[in-house]
Amino acid sequence: MNKPSTMAFTPQRIKAALRVRWLTFTALLLLSLIATSAFAHGVAEGDKLFIEQSSGMQLIPFIYLGAKHMVTGYDHLLFLFGVIFFLYRMREVGTYVTLFAIGHSVTLLYGVLSGTHLNPYLVDAIIGLSVVYKALDNLGGFKRVLGFQPNTKAAVLIFGFFHGFGLATKLQEFTLSQDGLVANIFAFNVGVELGQLLALTAILIAMGFWRRTDAFGRQAFAANVALMAAGFVLMGHQMTSYFNI
């Protein structure tokens, strides 16, 4: 007769399982509320009026708006959080963040200035997929399930392109004055980069303290499960909106 495993239901495993469920539920609840709010990755009404009424070069205001949009863009921040989760060297952080910045800068500028339109719901669904991808990558899911590891640098660059189109689709919702448009869009992109640096600095500081705790190794798995759940919520919300157009 086989003896029951003494490792099956240890207090540590029970606590870990409850922690995963709690973080997943919290992520689902918060993102469901955020995603259905009017502010979800959008532009505040006052900012919208300013953008549509602007004429001529407005460099400082557009830099501010770009920074504000990135700092409050939770989908971009979730992806960046996943990207740097297991990066410990600043050189590696700089490499990946630069690839992401190149990707979204190219498509942001190209999308707005060329007038290229993509369905915003599908673009945002892919942005949600990028969060799922990075969480699965952090969990080692590709090696376990598919038996190979995708090129992480190429993935960050490619998803950066979609994040840029996500920003472009928001600006394309407005009637933009052609007077000073190029300079203003470049200023907006500079603001996005500054906002990304500010947000990334805060994330790195918080991660630095967290990594020094004994609990980080145990909580890393739960955090990435919650991150994946958040990505699925973002995808589900956008696809639901797409099919209900």
C-alpha positions as a Markdown table, in Angstrom:
| # | Residue | x | y | z |
|---|---|---|---|---|
| 1 | Met | 0.0 | 0.0 | 0.0 |
| 2 | Asn | 1.4 | 3.4 | -1.0 |
| 3 | Lys | 2.0 | 5.9 | 1.7 |
| 4 | Pro | 0.5 | 9.4 | 1.2 |
| 5 | Ser | 3.1 | 11.9 | 0.3 |
| 6 | Thr | 4.1 | 14.1 | 3.2 |
| 7 | Met | 4.9 | 16.9 | 0.8 |
| 8 | Ala | 1.4 | 17.1 | -0.7 |
| 9 | Phe | -0.3 | 19.5 | 1.7 |
| 10 | Thr | 2.4 | 21.3 | 3.7 |
| 11 | Pro | 1.5 | 24.6 | 5.3 |
| 12 | Gln | 4.0 | 26.3 | 2.9 |
| 13 | Arg | 2.3 | 24.9 | -0.2 |
| 14 | Ile | -1.1 | 25.7 | 1.1 |
| 15 | Lys | 0.0 | 29.3 | 1.7 |
| 16 | Ala | 1.6 | 29.5 | -1.7 |
| 17 | Ala | -1.5 | 28.2 | -3.4 |
| 18 | Leu | -3.7 | 30.7 | -1.5 |
| 19 | Arg | -1.3 | 33.5 | -2.4 |
| 20 | Val | -1.5 | 32.7 | -6.1 |
| 21 | Arg | -5.3 | 32.6 | -6.0 |
| 22 | Trp | -5.5 | 35.9 | -4.0 |
| 23 | Leu | -3.1 | 37.7 | -6.4 |
| 24 | Thr | -4.9 | 36.4 | -9.4 |
| 25 | Phe | -8.3 | 37.4 | -8.1 |
| 26 | Thr | -7.0 | 40.8 | -7.1 |
| 27 | Ala | -5.5 | 41.4 | -10.6 |
| 28 | Leu | -8.7 | 40.3 | -12.3 |
| 29 | Leu | -10.9 | 42.5 | -10.1 |
| 30 | Leu | -8.7 | 45.6 | -10.4 |
| 31 | Leu | -8.2 | 45.3 | -14.2 |
| 32 | Ser | -11.8 | 44.6 | -14.8 |
| 33 | Leu | -12.7 | 47.8 | -13.0 |
| 34 | Ile | -9.9 | 49.8 | -14.8 |
| 35 | Ala | -10.6 | 48.4 | -18.2 |
| 36 | Thr | -14.3 | 49.3 | -18.1 |
| 37 | Ser | -13.7 | 52.8 | -16.8 |
| 38 | Ala | -13.7 | 55.8 | -19.1 |
| 39 | Phe | -10.1 | 56.5 | -18.2 |
| 40 | Ala | -8.9 | 53.1 | -19.4 |
| 41 | His | -5.8 | 53.8 | -21.4 |
| 42 | Gly | -7.6 | 56.9 | -22.8 |
| 43 | Val | -7.1 | 60.6 | -22.6 |
| 44 | Ala | -8.7 | 62.9 | -20.0 |
| 45 | Glu | -11.4 | 65.2 | -21.4 |
| 46 | Gly | -9.4 | 68.3 | -20.6 |
| 47 | Asp | -6.4 | 66.9 | -22.4 |
| 48 | Lys | -8.5 | 65.9 | -25.4 |
| 49 | Leu | -9.9 | 69.4 | -25.7 |
| 50 | Phe | -6.4 | 70.9 | -25.6 |
| 51 | Ile | -5.1 | 68.5 | -28.3 |
| 52 | Glu | -7.9 | 69.2 | -30.6 |
| 53 | Gln | -7.8 | 73.0 | -30.1 |
| 54 | Ser | -4.0 | 73.2 | -30.4 |
| 55 | Ser | -2.5 | 75.0 | -33.4 |
| 56 | Gly | 1.2 | 75.5 | -34.1 |
| 57 | Met | 4.1 | 74.1 | -32.1 |
| 58 | Gln | 3.2 | 73.3 | -28.5 |
| 59 | Leu | 6.3 | 71.4 | -27.5 |
| 60 | Ile | 6.2 | 71.5 | -23.7 |
| 61 | Pro | 2.5 | 70.7 | -23.4 |
| 62 | Phe | 2.8 | 67.7 | -25.8 |
| 63 | Ile | 5.9 | 66.5 | -23.9 |
| 64 | Tyr | 3.8 | 66.6 | -20.7 |
| 65 | Leu | 0.8 | 64.8 | -22.3 |
| 66 | Gly | 3.1 | 62.1 | -23.6 |
| 67 | Ala | 4.7 | 61.5 | -20.2 |
| 68 | Lys | 1.3 | 61.5 | -18.5 |
| 69 | His | -0.1 | 59.0 | -21.0 |
| 70 | Met | 2.8 | 56.6 | -20.5 |
| 71 | Val | 2.7 | 56.9 | -16.7 |
| 72 | Thr | -1.0 | 56.2 | -16.6 |
| 73 | Gly | -0.9 | 53.5 | -19.4 |
| 74 | Tyr | -1.2 | 50.4 | -17.2 |
| 75 | Asp | -0.9 | 48.0 | -20.1 |
| 76 | His | 2.5 | 49.4 | -21.1 |
| 77 | Leu | 3.6 | 49.4 | -17.5 |
| 78 | Leu | 2.5 | 45.8 | -17.0 |
| 79 | Phe | 4.5 | 44.7 | -20.0 |
| 80 | Leu | 7.6 | 46.6 | -18.8 |
| 81 | Phe | 7.2 | 45.1 | -15.3 |
| 82 | Gly | 7.3 | 41.6 | -16.9 |
| 83 | Val | 10.2 | 42.5 | -19.1 |
| 84 | Ile | 12.5 | 43.6 | -16.2 |
| 85 | Phe | 11.2 | 41.1 | -13.6 |
| 86 | Phe | 14.2 | 38.9 | -13.8 |
| 87 | Leu | 16.7 | 41.4 | -15.1 |
| 88 | Tyr | 19.3 | 42.2 | -12.5 |
| 89 | Arg | 22.0 | 44.1 | -14.5 |
| 90 | Met | 21.3 | 47.7 | -15.6 |
| 91 | Arg | 23.0 | 46.9 | -18.9 |
| 92 | Glu | 20.4 | 44.2 | -19.6 |
| 93 | Val | 17.6 | 46.5 | -18.4 |
| 94 | Gly | 18.9 | 49.3 | -20.7 |
| 95 | Thr | 19.0 | 46.9 | -23.7 |
| 96 | Tyr | 15.5 | 45.6 | -23.4 |
| 97 | Val | 14.0 | 49.0 | -22.6 |
| 98 | Thr | 15.8 | 50.5 | -25.6 |
| 99 | Leu | 14.4 | 47.9 | -27.9 |
| 100 | Phe | 10.9 | 48.5 | -26.5 |
| 101 | Ala | 11.4 | 52.3 | -26.9 |
| 102 | Ile | 12.6 | 51.9 | -30.5 |
| 103 | Gly | 9.6 | 49.7 | -31.4 |
| 104 | His | 6.9 | 52.0 | -30.0 |
| 105 | Ser | 8.5 | 55.2 | -31.2 |
| 106 | Val | 8.7 | 54.0 | -34.8 |
| 107 | Thr | 5.0 | 52.9 | -35.0 |
| 108 | Leu | 3.7 | 55.9 | -32.9 |
| 109 | Leu | 5.3 | 58.4 | -35.3 |
| 110 | Tyr | 4.6 | 56.4 | -38.4 |
| 111 | Gly | 1.0 | 55.7 | -37.4 |
| 112 | Val | 0.1 | 59.3 | -36.7 |
| 113 | Leu | 2.1 | 61.1 | -39.4 |
| 114 | Ser | 1.2 | 58.6 | -42.2 |
| 115 | Gly | -2.4 | 58.3 | -41.3 |
| 116 | Thr | -2.2 | 54.5 | -41.1 |
| 117 | His | -5.2 | 53.2 | -39.2 |
| 118 | Leu | -5.5 | 49.9 | -37.4 |
| 119 | Asn | -8.4 | 48.6 | -35.4 |
| 120 | Pro | -7.7 | 49.9 | -31.8 |
| 121 | Tyr | -9.5 | 47.0 | -30.2 |
| 122 | Leu | -7.3 | 44.4 | -32.0 |
| 123 | Val | -4.1 | 46.4 | -31.3 |
| 124 | Asp | -5.0 | 46.7 | -27.6 |
| 125 | Ala | -5.8 | 42.9 | -27.5 |
| 126 | Ile | -2.3 | 42.2 | -28.9 |
| 127 | Ile | -0.9 | 44.5 | -26.2 |
| 128 | Gly | -2.7 | 42.4 | -23.7 |
| 129 | Leu | -1.2 | 39.3 | -25.3 |
| 130 | Ser | 2.2 | 40.8 | -24.9 |
| 131 | Val | 1.6 | 40.9 | -21.1 |
| 132 | Val | 0.5 | 37.2 | -21.2 |
| 133 | Tyr | 3.6 | 36.3 | -23.3 |
| 134 | Lys | 6.0 | 37.9 | -20.9 |
| 135 | Ala | 4.5 | 36.4 | -17.8 |
| 136 | Leu | 4.5 | 32.9 | -19.5 |
| 137 | Asp | 8.2 | 33.5 | -20.5 |
| 138 | Asn | 9.1 | 34.5 | -16.9 |
| 139 | Leu | 7.4 | 31.2 | -15.7 |
| 140 | Gly | 9.5 | 29.2 | -18.1 |
| 141 | Gly | 6.3 | 28.1 | -19.9 |
| 142 | Phe | 7.7 | 28.0 | -23.4 |
| 143 | Lys | 10.5 | 25.6 | -22.5 |
| 144 | Arg | 8.1 | 23.4 | -20.6 |
| 145 | Val | 5.2 | 23.3 | -23.0 |
| 146 | Leu | 6.8 | 24.0 | -26.4 |
| 147 | Gly | 10.3 | 22.8 | -25.7 |
| 148 | Phe | 12.0 | 26.0 | -27.0 |
| 149 | Gln | 12.7 | 29.5 | -25.9 |
| 150 | Pro | 11.7 | 32.4 | -28.2 |
| 151 | Asn | 14.1 | 35.2 | -28.8 |
| 152 | Thr | 13.3 | 37.5 | -26.0 |
| 153 | Lys | 14.9 | 40.6 | -27.5 |
| 154 | Ala | 13.1 | 40.2 | -30.8 |
| 155 | Ala | 9.8 | 39.6 | -28.9 |
| 156 | Val | 10.2 | 42.9 | -26.9 |
| 157 | Leu | 10.9 | 44.8 | -30.1 |
| 158 | Ile | 8.0 | 43.3 | -32.0 |
| 159 | Phe | 5.6 | 43.9 | -29.2 |
| 160 | Gly | 7.0 | 47.4 | -28.9 |
| 161 | Phe | 5.7 | 48.0 | -32.4 |
| 162 | Phe | 2.2 | 47.1 | -31.3 |
| 163 | His | 2.4 | 49.2 | -28.2 |
| 164 | Gly | 3.4 | 52.2 | -30.4 |
| 165 | Phe | 0.4 | 51.6 | -32.7 |
| 166 | Gly | -1.7 | 51.5 | -29.5 |
| 167 | Leu | -0.6 | 55.0 | -28.7 |
| 168 | Ala | -1.1 | 56.1 | -32.3 |
| 169 | Thr | -4.7 | 54.9 | -32.3 |
| 170 | Lys | -5.5 | 57.1 | -29.3 |
| 171 | Leu | -4.1 | 60.2 | -31.1 |
| 172 | Gln | -5.9 | 59.3 | -34.3 |
| 173 | Glu | -9.2 | 59.6 | -32.4 |
| 174 | Phe | -8.7 | 63.4 | -32.3 |
| 175 | Thr | -8.9 | 66.0 | -35.0 |
| 176 | Leu | -5.3 | 67.1 | -35.1 |
| 177 | Ser | -4.2 | 70.5 | -36.6 |
| 178 | Gln | -1.7 | 70.1 | -39.4 |
| 179 | Asp | 0.0 | 73.3 | -38.2 |
| 180 | Gly | 3.0 | 72.1 | -36.1 |
| 181 | Leu | 1.8 | 68.5 | -36.2 |
| 182 | Val | 5.2 | 66.9 | -36.9 |
| 183 | Ala | 6.9 | 68.8 | -34.1 |
| 184 | Asn | 4.1 | 68.2 | -31.6 |
| 185 | Ile | 4.0 | 64.4 | -32.3 |
| 186 | Phe | 7.8 | 64.2 | -31.9 |
| 187 | Ala | 7.4 | 66.2 | -28.6 |
| 188 | Phe | 4.6 | 63.7 | -27.5 |
| 189 | Asn | 7.0 | 60.8 | -28.2 |
| 190 | Val | 9.7 | 62.5 | -26.2 |
| 191 | Gly | 7.2 | 62.8 | -23.4 |
| 192 | Val | 6.4 | 59.1 | -23.7 |
| 193 | Glu | 10.0 | 58.2 | -23.3 |
| 194 | Leu | 10.4 | 60.5 | -20.3 |
| 195 | Gly | 7.3 | 59.0 | -18.7 |
| 196 | Gln | 8.6 | 55.5 | -19.4 |
| 197 | Leu | 11.9 | 56.4 | -17.6 |
| 198 | Leu | 10.0 | 57.8 | -14.6 |
| 199 | Ala | 7.8 | 54.8 | -14.3 |
| 200 | Leu | 10.6 | 52.4 | -14.9 |
| 201 | Thr | 12.7 | 54.1 | -12.2 |
| 202 | Ala | 9.9 | 53.6 | -9.7 |
| 203 | Ile | 9.4 | 50.0 | -10.7 |
| 204 | Leu | 13.1 | 49.2 | -10.4 |
| 205 | Ile | 13.4 | 50.8 | -7.0 |
| 206 | Ala | 10.4 | 48.8 | -5.7 |
| 207 | Met | 11.8 | 45.6 | -7.3 |
| 208 | Gly | 15.2 | 46.3 | -5.7 |
| 209 | Phe | 13.6 | 46.3 | -2.2 |
| 210 | Trp | 11.4 | 43.3 | -3.0 |
| 211 | Arg | 14.3 | 41.2 | -4.4 |
| 212 | Arg | 16.2 | 41.7 | -1.1 |
| 213 | Thr | 13.5 | 40.0 | 0.9 |
| 214 | Asp | 13.5 | 36.2 | 1.6 |
| 215 | Ala | 10.0 | 36.0 | 0.2 |
| 216 | Phe | 10.8 | 37.1 | -3.4 |
| 217 | Gly | 11.7 | 33.6 | -4.6 |
| 218 | Arg | 8.4 | 32.2 | -3.4 |
| 219 | Gln | 6.3 | 35.2 | -4.5 |
| 220 | Ala | 7.8 | 35.5 | -8.0 |
| 221 | Phe | 5.7 | 32.6 | -9.3 |
| 222 | Ala | 2.5 | 34.0 | -7.9 |
| 223 | Ala | 3.3 | 37.5 | -9.2 |
| 224 | Asn | 3.7 | 36.2 | -12.7 |
| 225 | Val | 0.5 | 34.2 | -12.5 |
| 226 | Ala | -1.3 | 37.3 | -11.6 |
| 227 | Leu | 0.5 | 39.2 | -14.4 |
| 228 | Met | -0.7 | 36.6 | -16.9 |
| 229 | Ala | -4.2 | 36.8 | -15.5 |
| 230 | Ala | -4.1 | 40.6 | -16.0 |
| 231 | Gly | -3.0 | 40.1 | -19.6 |
| 232 | Phe | -5.9 | 37.8 | -20.3 |
| 233 | Val | -8.3 | 40.3 | -18.8 |
| 234 | Leu | -7.0 | 43.0 | -21.1 |
| 235 | Met | -7.3 | 40.7 | -24.1 |
| 236 | Gly | -10.8 | 39.6 | -23.2 |
| 237 | His | -12.1 | 43.1 | -22.6 |
| 238 | Gln | -10.7 | 44.3 | -26.0 |
| 239 | Met | -11.9 | 41.3 | -28.0 |
| 240 | Thr | -15.4 | 41.7 | -26.4 |
| 241 | Ser | -15.5 | 45.3 | -27.4 |
| 242 | Tyr | -14.3 | 44.3 | -31.0 |
| 243 | Phe | -17.1 | 41.8 | -31.5 |
| 244 | Asn | -19.7 | 44.2 | -30.1 |
| 245 | Ile | -18.9 | 47.0 | -32.5 |
